[in-house]
Amino acid sequence: MKKKVVLVILFVILLLTSVNVYAARGGKYTFEEGNLKLTVPSNYVIFTRDTTSKDADIKKYEIDIEQLQKLYEEKNIYANLITDKNSEILVVIYQDSSSRDIPNLTEYLKKYPDEFDKIKSGSVIKDFEKAGFQVSSMTLYKNSSYYYLHFEGYNSISKNYAEMYITTINGKFVGFSTIPLEDTKITSAQKTALKNFVDKDVSFYDVQPLPVKRYSNSDSPFEAALIGGATALFFSIAGGIIAFIKRKANSVHIPKETAIEKLEAIDQDISQNLDNNYKTIIKEALALDINFQITNIEHSNFTLGNKEKMYDEWILLNNEGMSKDDVKKGYFLLNYFIETEAGKSAKIAEKLLEVNKLNHYSDNREKRDIIKLANSYNDFNPLTFIEEYSFNKKNIKNEFIDWQKTLDSQLTGEVLKESFKYLDYFTEAEEMETAESIANRIIKLCAEPKELYNKAISLYSYEPLKEEGYKSLSKATDDFLIWQDLKDTDLSIKDIQIGYLLLYYFYKEGYLSLSKKTSVKLIRIMESRSDIVVKENIATDNNIVSNSTLAFATEPQADSAEITETADDIKGDKGHIFCRKCGSMLLGDSVFCNKCGTKIL
């Protein structure tokens, strides 16, 4: 019954270990581990454990050599051969107790010719099926030199067909298989190529004879244990090999230059035919993009299926009220946004989609602004990379700005982008959340009711923030001045209100510390007035914050005197202090804020 064990073990190994990679063409190769010599025809490209990152095919197809070497080591793979016609042959060498127990399959079956028929008539087929293997053919193949166990079958778990020849040499399994690159049946040409390879191009050296040993039929418990081990091996291989096939299959076959050409053609097709088949076009572009964008997706649980679903939903949500140009550029921007850092981007993209769903019955302005806002944020923007699309940083920035300008929105693209420049600085401050968390909060902020915007007014001044001792003050000042310059020339009152709201929101959430003066001023303004206009004045004293003064468009109210008091007036009683997080007034000797619990420094 050892033969049955051999069948199961080798079938498991070879059925699941197809990897599509490339290296040198043809030649003679020796693999000492299996006492194996291969004469590879010139029409095959071969990749082995000795192939380096300098290999022309490795560079051509942008293969991660370290990842493949690790994979080969873990999965007992020693060579992978492939032709330009996509006929693949995989070489596996593996050893365990069952292979050592029947170290020379050829001599064993010559000595015990009836053993194969006994196994075939037994329960081995059912054992394979329990492990997920549907064996359509199991025969004993003999060529002029060796005996092989020949299988044809289908892996119902990984969804691929396979054909293989397996033997044992010096206590090790040596197997050769062909597995289609797509989920299709094996062609007659592929079968012929594998058989010719086994017959003409495979030889073994220093083969040890079968040891003098008595074999019996009383070892079924041992056999059952090995079948269980084979099943466990199947699952361990499926986790790495099959995932690798799904990630790398397309990228191996489409060089980067060709992919870019096809992607550009799809881009053109989007512009011309969006109304009729935009969904199909974008899904084709998505599939093509996976060819060279897949590097870190495995760490994010962000599978191809999830991506396709997200794209379907994103297109569905945004196809109304958006021009062809909006969708075209939105595809590239959102696609890059998803791919930058897989784990982080998946979370943000899912949040983005969630907000889009919530706003599905709102006006399109909200949805588009949220997409644009998330993409404009420094850590998640498309401005730092999109080499795959032949866009440099300058070009994609111009594309992005043009796209923002096309949006019909009270929340203009320029305002949101520049507000982010200002707020981005604060990600460098201590006790700040990550950029990812901030981006999530801003997405949430943009989904708040419009009435919140009516409580915002002009940003009072940057000068008070100097008191907080922020690092890289010059950088923050520069970013703020950019925003201020825009405010002075292009921004409407509504735009200015939005910028102020962003500052207020971060302060209230505890992600921004302000001085006592500024925090009290900020809170009183936000809680007391809604209809405010801005009058610009020139500061007369560099030490006094007076970039702006506030005038109320409505009639004066009872507490207007408090609202318009100068910065020097807002100090609180000498016996009191203010919480740096929530702004609450506290007794001078307070250790913790009695409202939010923050420790008083």
C-alpha positions in Angstrom: 0.0 0.0 0.0 3.0 2.3 0.0 2.3 2.9 -3.7 -1.0 4.5 -2.8 0.8 6.8 -0.5 3.2 7.7 -3.2 0.4 8.5 -5.6 -1.4 10.8 -3.1 1.7 12.7 -2.0 3.0 13.4 -5.5 -0.3 14.2 -6.9 -0.9 16.8 -4.2 2.5 18.4 -4.8 2.4 18.7 -8.6 -1.3 19.5 -9.0 -0.9 22.7 -7.0 2.6 24.0 -7.8 2.3 25.8 -11.1 4.3 29.1 -11.2 4.6 31.2 -14.3 8.1 32.7 -14.5 10.8 33.2 -17.0 14.6 33.1 -17.4 17.3 31.7 -19.8 16.2 29.9 -23.0 17.2 26.2 -23.3 20.4 24.5 -22.2 21.5 21.6 -20.0 20.7 21.6 -16.3 21.7 19.3 -13.4 19.7 19.1 -10.1 21.7 17.1 -7.6 18.8 17.0 -5.1 17.0 14.6 -7.4 20.0 13.1 -9.3 18.3 14.7 -12.3 19.6 16.0 -15.6 17.5 18.1 -18.0 18.2 18.9 -21.6 15.9 21.9 -22.2 14.9 22.6 -25.8 15.7 26.0 -27.1 12.1 27.0 -27.5 11.7 26.9 -23.7 12.5 29.6 -21.2 13.6 28.1 -17.9 13.7 29.6 -14.5 15.6 27.8 -11.7 16.7 28.4 -8.1 20.0 29.7 -9.5 18.4 32.4 -11.7 19.4 35.9 -10.5 17.8 39.3 -10.8 20.2 40.1 -13.6 18.5 37.7 -15.9 17.0 39.4 -19.0 13.7 37.7 -18.6 13.5 38.5 -14.9 14.0 42.2 -15.8 11.7 42.0 -18.8 8.7 40.8 -16.9 9.5 42.7 -13.7 9.5 39.5 -11.5 10.3 39.8 -7.8 13.2 37.4 -7.7 13.4 37.3 -3.9 9.8 36.4 -3.7 10.1 33.7 -6.2 13.2 32.2 -4.7 11.5 32.1 -1.3 8.5 30.5 -2.9 10.6 27.8 -4.6 12.4 27.0 -1.4 9.2 26.6 0.5 7.3 24.7 -2.1 10.0 22.3 -3.3 10.1 23.7 -6.8 13.3 23.4 -8.8 12.5 24.5 -12.3 9.8 26.0 -14.4 9.8 25.8 -18.2 7.5 27.6 -20.5 7.3 28.2 -24.3 6.1 31.3 -26.1 2.9 29.2 -26.8 2.2 29.0 -23.1 3.0 25.3 -22.7 4.3 25.1 -19.2 6.3 22.3 -17.4 7.0 22.4 -13.7 9.7 20.3 -12.0 9.3 19.4 -8.3 11.6 17.4 -6.1 10.3 16.3 -2.7 11.2 13.8 0.1 9.3 12.3 3.0 9.1 9.0 4.8 6.9 7.4 2.1 9.3 8.3 -0.7 12.2 6.9 1.4 10.2 3.7 2.0 9.9 3.2 -1.8 13.1 4.8 -3.0 13.1 3.5 -6.5 9.7 3.3 -8.1 10.9 1.7 -11.3 12.6 -1.2 -9.7 9.8 -1.6 -7.2 7.1 -1.9 -9.8 9.3 -4.3 -11.8 9.6 -6.5 -8.8 5.9 -6.1 -7.8 4.1 -5.7 -11.1 0.6 -6.3 -9.6 0.8 -3.5 -7.0 -0.3 -0.7 -9.2 -3.5 -2.5 -10.3 -4.2 -3.2 -6.6 -3.9 0.5 -5.8 -5.9 1.5 -8.8 -8.8 -0.8 -7.8 -8.7 0.4 -4.2 -9.9 3.6 -2.5 -7.1 5.9 -3.6 -9.4 7.8 -6.1 -11.9 8.5 -3.3 -9.0 9.7 -1.0 -8.0 12.1 -3.7 -11.5 13.4 -4.1 -11.8 14.0 -0.4 -8.7 16.2 -0.7 -10.2 18.2 -3.6 -8.7 16.3 -6.5 -10.9 14.9 -9.2 -8.7 12.3 -11.0 -9.9 11.7 -14.5 -7.1 9.3 -15.4 -4.5 7.4 -13.4 -2.2 5.0 -15.4 1.3 3.5 -15.2 3.5 4.9 -17.9 6.7 3.1 -19.0 9.3 4.6 -21.3 12.6 3.1 -22.3 14.2 3.8 -19.0 11.8 4.6 -16.1 8.3 3.9 -14.7 6.1 6.9 -14.0 2.7 7.3 -12.4 0.7 9.3 -14.9 -2.2 11.5 -13.7 -4.7 13.7 -15.3 -7.1 15.6 -13.1 -8.8 18.8 -11.8 -8.3 20.7 -8.6 -11.8 21.7 -7.5 -10.4 24.1 -4.9 -7.9 26.1 -6.9 -9.9 25.6 -10.1 -7.2 24.3 -12.5 -6.5 21.2 -14.6 -3.2 19.3 -14.4 -1.3 16.5 -16.0 1.7 14.9 -14.4 4.3 12.2 -14.4 5.8 11.1 -11.1 8.5 8.7 -10.0 10.9 8.1 -7.1 14.7 8.3 -7.4 17.0 7.6 -4.5 14.2 8.1 -1.9 12.9 11.3 -3.4 9.8 12.1 -5.5 10.6 13.7 -8.8 7.7 15.0 -10.8 6.9 16.8 -14.0 3.6 18.5 -14.7 1.9 20.8 -17.1 -0.9 23.2 -15.9 -2.6 25.7 -18.2 -2.0 29.3 -17.4 -5.8 29.9 -17.7 -8.6 27.8 -16.1 -8.9 25.7 -19.2 -8.5 22.0 -20.1 -5.1 20.8 -21.1 -4.7 20.7 -24.9 -3.4 17.8 -26.9 -0.4 19.9 -27.8 0.4 20.5 -24.2 0.0 16.8 -23.4 2.4 15.9 -26.3 4.9 18.5 -25.2 5.0 17.1 -21.6 5.3 13.5 -22.8 8.1 14.3 -25.2 9.9 16.2 -22.5 9.7 13.2 -20.1 10.8 10.8 -22.8 13.6 12.7 -24.5 14.9 15.4 -22.1 14.9 13.8 -18.7 17.6 11.5 -17.4 18.8 10.4 -13.9 22.3 9.6 -12.7 23.8 7.5 -9.9 20.5 5.8 -9.3 20.6 3.5 -6.3 19.0 0.0 -6.6 16.0 -0.9 -4.5 17.2 -2.1 -1.1 16.6 -5.7 0.0 13.4 -5.3 2.0 10.2 -7.2 2.6 7.1 -5.3 1.6 3.8 -6.4 3.0 0.1 -5.4 2.7 -0.3 -4.9 6.4 0.7 -1.2 6.6 -2.7 0.4 5.9 -2.6 2.5 9.2 0.7 4.0 8.1 -0.8 4.6 4.6 -3.8 6.3 6.1 -1.6 8.6 8.1 0.4 9.6 5.0 -2.8 10.3 3.1 -3.8 12.7 5.9 -0.4 14.3 5.7 -0.8 14.7 1.9 -4.1 16.5 2.5 -2.5 18.9 4.9 0.3 19.5 2.4 -2.3 20.4 -0.2 -3.7 23.1 2.0 -0.3 24.6 2.9 0.6 24.7 -0.8 -2.7 26.2 -1.9 -2.2 29.2 0.4 1.0 30.2 -1.3 1.1 28.8 -4.8 -2.4 29.4 -5.9 -2.3 32.9 -4.5 0.9 33.5 -6.4 -0.6 32.2 -9.7 -3.6 34.6 -9.3 -1.3 37.5 -8.7 1.4 36.9 -11.3 -0.2 35.1 -14.2 -1.2 38.1 -16.3 1.9 40.2 -15.5 4.2 37.5 -16.6 2.6 37.4 -20.1 2.2 41.1 -20.7 5.5 43.2 -20.6 5.1 46.6 -19.0 5.5 48.5 -22.3 2.7 46.4 -23.9 0.5 46.9 -20.9 0.9 50.7 -21.1 0.0 50.7 -24.8 -3.1 48.7 -24.1 -4.1 50.9 -21.1 -3.7 54.0 -23.3 -5.9 52.4 -25.9 -8.5 51.7 -23.2 -8.2 55.3 -22.0 -9.1 56.4 -25.5 -11.9 54.0 -25.7 -13.3 55.4 -22.4 -13.5 58.9 -23.9 -15.2 57.7 -27.1 -17.6 55.0 -25.9 -18.3 55.6 -22.3 -22.1 55.9 -22.7 -22.4 52.4 -24.2 -19.8 50.2 -22.5 -18.0 52.2 -19.8 -18.3 49.4 -17.2 -16.7 46.8 -19.5 -14.0 49.1 -20.5 -13.0 50.0 -17.0 -13.1 46.4 -15.9 -10.7 45.6 -18.7 -8.4 48.4 -17.6 -8.6 47.1 -14.1 -7.6 43.6 -15.2 -4.8 45.0 -17.2 -3.6 47.2 -14.4 -3.2 44.2 -12.1 -0.5 43.0 -14.5 2.0 45.3 -12.8 0.3 46.8 -9.8 -0.1 43.8 -7.6 3.0 43.9 -5.4 1.5 44.3 -1.9 -2.1 43.4 -2.3 -1.6 40.0 -0.5 -1.1 41.8 2.8 -4.3 43.7 2.8 -7.1 41.1 2.2 -7.9 43.3 -0.7 -8.6 40.6 -3.3 -9.3 40.9 -7.0 -13.0 40.1 -6.3 -13.2 42.9 -3.8 -11.6 45.3 -6.2 -14.0 44.4 -9.0 -16.9 44.8 -6.7 -15.7 48.2 -5.6 -15.2 49.4 -9.1 -18.7 48.2 -10.1 -20.2 50.1 -7.2 -18.1 53.2 -7.7 -19.1 53.4 -11.3 -22.7 52.8 -10.4 -22.7 55.6 -7.9 -21.0 58.1 -10.1 -22.4 57.5 -13.6 -25.1 60.1 -13.1 -24.2 63.7 -13.4 -20.6 63.0 -14.2 -19.0 63.7 -17.6 -16.9 61.2 -19.5 -13.9 63.1 -18.6 -14.8 63.0 -14.9 -15.1 59.2 -15.0 -12.0 58.7 -17.0 -9.8 60.8 -14.7 -11.6 59.4 -11.7 -10.7 55.9 -12.8 -7.0 56.7 -12.9 -7.0 58.6 -9.7 -9.1 56.2 -7.7 -7.2 53.3 -9.1 -3.9 54.7 -8.0 -5.4 55.7 -4.7 -6.3 52.0 -4.1 -2.9 50.6 -5.1 -0.4 52.9 -3.3 -0.1 51.1 0.0 -2.4 48.1 0.0 -3.4 47.7 3.6 -3.9 51.4 4.3 -5.4 52.2 0.9 -7.9 49.4 1.2 -9.3 50.9 4.5 -9.5 54.4 3.1 -11.0 53.2 -0.2 -13.6 51.2 1.7 -14.4 54.2 3.8 -14.7 56.3 0.7 -17.1 53.8 -0.8 -19.1 53.7 2.4 -19.5 57.5 2.3 -20.4 57.4 -1.3 -23.2 54.9 -0.5 -24.5 57.2 2.2 -24.5 60.1 -0.2 -26.1 58.2 -3.1 -29.3 60.1 -2.9 -27.6 63.4 -2.2 -26.4 65.8 -4.8 -23.4 64.6 -6.9 -21.3 67.5 -5.6 -20.9 65.7 -2.2 -19.8 62.4 -3.8 -17.3 64.0 -6.1 -15.8 66.2 -3.5 -15.3 63.3 -1.2 -13.4 61.3 -3.9 -11.4 64.4 -4.8 -10.7 65.3 -1.2 -9.4 61.8 -0.4 -7.2 61.8 -3.5 -5.8 65.2 -2.8 -4.5 64.3 0.6 -0.8 64.2 0.7 -0.4 60.6 1.8 -3.0 59.2 -0.7 -2.6 61.5 -3.7 -1.8 60.4 -7.2 0.9 63.1 -7.7 3.9 61.1 -6.5 3.6 58.0 -8.7 1.8 56.8 -11.8 4.8 55.8 -13.9 2.8 52.9 -15.2 0.6 55.3 -17.1 3.5 57.3 -18.6 2.4 60.3 -16.5 5.1 62.3 -14.6 4.3 64.2 -11.5 3.9 67.5 -13.2 1.5 66.1 -15.8 -0.7 64.2 -13.4 -0.9 67.2 -11.1 -2.1 69.4 -13.9 -4.6 66.7 -14.9 -5.8 66.5 -11.3 -6.2 70.2 -11.0 -8.1 70.4 -14.3 -10.4 67.7 -13.1 -11.1 69.6 -9.9 -11.9 72.7 -11.8 -14.5 70.9 -13.9 -16.5 70.0 -10.8 -19.6 72.2 -10.2 -19.3 72.6 -6.4 -19.6 75.2 -3.7 -16.8 73.3 -2.1 -14.3 74.1 -4.8 -11.5 71.8 -5.6 -8.8 74.4 -5.0 -10.1 75.3 -1.6 -10.1 71.7 -0.4 -6.7 71.0 -1.9 -5.1 74.1 -0.3 -6.8 73.5 3.0 -5.1 70.1 3.0 -1.8 71.7 2.5 -2.3 73.7 5.6 -3.7 70.8 7.7 -1.0 68.3 6.4 1.6 70.1 8.5 -0.1 69.0 11.7 0.5 65.3 11.0 4.1 66.0 12.0 3.1 67.3 15.4 3.3 65.1 18.5 0.3 63.3 19.8 -1.3 63.4 16.4 -3.1 60.5 14.8 -1.8 58.9 11.6 -2.5 60.5 8.2 -4.9 57.6 7.5 -7.0 58.5 10.6 -7.0 62.1 9.7 -8.1 61.4 6.2 -10.9 59.3 7.5 -12.0 62.1 9.8 -12.0 64.6 7.0 -14.0 62.3 4.9 -16.5 62.1 7.8 -16.3 65.9 8.1 -17.3 66.4 4.5 -20.3 64.2 4.9 -21.7 66.4 7.8 -24.8 68.5 7.2 -24.3 71.7 5.3 -25.5 73.7 8.3 -22.1 73.2 9.9 -20.5 75.4 7.2 -22.7 78.3 8.2 -20.9 78.3 11.6 -17.4 78.8 10.1 -15.7 82.2 9.4 -12.4 83.4 8.1 -9.3 81.8 9.5 -8.3 84.2 12.3 -4.5 84.0 12.1 -1.6 81.5 12.0 0.5 83.6 14.4 -0.9 82.2 17.7 0.3 78.7 16.7 3.9 79.8 17.1 3.3 79.6 20.8 2.7 75.9 20.6 6.4 75.2 19.6 5.6 73.2 16.4 8.6 71.7 14.6 9.3 72.8 11.0 7.5 76.1 11.7 8.8 77.6 8.4 7.2 74.7 6.4 3.9 75.2 8.1 4.0 78.9 7.6 4.7 78.5 3.9 1.8 76.1 3.5 -0.4 78.5 5.4 0.7 81.5 3.4 -0.2 79.6 0.2 -3.7 79.1 1.5 -3.9 82.8 2.7 -2.8 84.0 -0.7 -5.5 82.0 -2.3 -8.0 83.3 0.3 -7.1 86.9 -0.5 -7.7 86.5 -4.2 -9.9 83.7 -5.2 -11.9 82.5 -2.3 -15.6 83.2 -1.6 -16.9 83.7 1.9 -18.2 80.1 1.8 -14.6 78.9 0.9 -13.2 80.8 3.8 -15.8 79.3 6.1 -14.8 75.9 5.0 -11.1 76.5 5.8 -12.0 77.7 9.2 -14.3 74.8 9.9 -11.5 72.4 9.1 -9.3 74.1 11.7 -12.1 74.1 14.3 -13.0 70.5 13.7 -9.4 69.3 14.3 -9.2 71.5 17.4 -12.4 70.1 18.8 -11.4 66.5 18.1 -8.1 67.0 20.0 -5.8 66.7 17.1 -4.6 70.3 17.2 -3.4 72.3 20.2 -4.0 76.1 20.3 -3.0 78.8 22.7 -5.6 79.9 25.3 -6.3 83.1 23.4 -6.9 81.4 20.1 -8.9 78.5 21.5 -11.3 80.8 23.4 -11.6 83.1 20.3 -12.2 80.0 18.1 -14.8 78.5 20.3 -16.7 81.7 20.9 -16.8 82.5 17.2 -18.0 79.1 16.2 -20.7 78.8 18.9 -22.0 82.4 18.6 -22.2 83.7 15.1 -23.1 82.4 11.6 -23.5 85.3 9.3 -20.1 86.9 9.3 -18.2 88.8 6.6 -14.5 89.4 6.4 -12.8 92.8 6.3 -9.0 92.6 5.7 -6.8 95.0 7.7 -3.0 95.4 7.8 -1.3 94.3 11.1 0.3 97.3 12.8 2.3 95.3 15.3 4.2 92.1 14.5 3.7 90.9 18.0 -0.1 91.2 17.9 -2.2 88.9 16.0 -4.5 91.1 13.9 -4.5 89.9 10.3 -8.3 90.0 10.2 -11.0 91.8 12.1 -14.6 90.5 12.2 -17.7 92.4 11.4 -21.2 91.0 11.6 -23.6 91.3 8.7 -26.6 90.9 11.0 -27.7 93.3 13.6 -25.5 93.4 16.8 -26.5 90.8 19.3 -26.1 90.9 23.1 -22.7 89.3 23.2 -21.2 90.9 20.2 -18.8 92.9 22.3 -17.3 89.7 23.6 -17.0 88.3 20.1 -15.1 91.3 18.7 -12.7 91.8 21.6 -9.0 91.8 20.9 -6.6 89.0 21.5 -5.2 90.7 24.6 -8.7 90.8 26.1 -9.2 87.1 25.9 -7.0 85.8 28.8 -9.6 84.6 31.3 -9.3 85.3 35.0 -5.8 85.2 36.4 -6.8 82.3 38.6 -8.0 80.2 35.7 -6.4 78.1 32.9 -7.8 76.6 29.8 -7.8 72.9 28.7 -5.6 72.6 25.6 -7.9 70.0 24.1 -11.5 71.2 24.6 -10.9 74.8 25.7 -12.8 74.5 29.0 -12.0 77.1 31.6 -10.5 75.4 34.7 -9.1 76.4 38.1 -5.5 77.4 38.0 -4.3 74.4 40.1 -6.3 71.8 38.0 -4.4 68.6 37.1 -7.0 67.1 34.7 -9.8 68.7 32.7 -13.1 68.0 34.4 -14.9 67.9 31.0 -12.7 65.8 28.7 -10.2 64.3 31.2 -7.1 65.6 29.4 -4.0 66.0 31.7 -3.1 69.7 32.2 0.6 70.3 31.4 
